[in-house]
Amino acid sequence: MAVVLDAWPVMQFMQGRESLERRMSELLEGSEAVMSWINVGEVYYSTRRRWGSPLADRVLPRLLGNVTAEIPTASRVIEAATLKSEYRMSYADAFAAATAVAHDAELWTGDPELLIADSPWRWRDLRVEL
């Protein structure tokens, strides 16, 4: 079973939320984690801005060792743009949502922009998993 991650859970771990990392490991057992490269880039730039390039450069290979990162296709870009036009969210969040739709997978997040009732993507609010 595949699950899609946006940047939110990764950044929570980066901020020292160790309980989330432990819980994510438990939750991910038996699942494949997928991320859009757009969201991987979001983790990289957020880490670099907050803690500097040495840490960002160490985090990137560690992240890529734990998720399948997908380069968005032209159709995924259009799907993300369509979702962005219909819902109030960042462009990067639209890629997380579009990736979840494409995989018919649950999007794991804690970002309120993605926790939308009756959205075309399924989601799991990780804020309640802590």
Disulfide bonds with the S-S distance in Angstrom:
none
